[in-house]
């Protein structure tokens, strides 16, 4: 989070890197929250598979953000 804020302060929120980092932050911020809610509601004790799936989703979200803003900018 601090790295994203630093990037936005240095390059501005309307720059290409600012748009990319804000999209990445938005797509990855709910990972731990989703894991906590999902595992507590369904009563899953072993979260290794859920964590792997969430991290794979985060990587896909990051790559998608970069590609998306490359085409729009």
Secondary structure as GFF3:
##gff-version 3
##sequence-region A 1 73
A	DSSP	alpha_helix	2	11	.	.	.	ID=ss1
A	DSSP	alpha_helix	16	28	.	.	.	ID=ss2
A	DSSP	alpha_helix	31	42	.	.	.	ID=ss3
A	DSSP	alpha_helix	48	72	.	.	.	ID=ss4
###
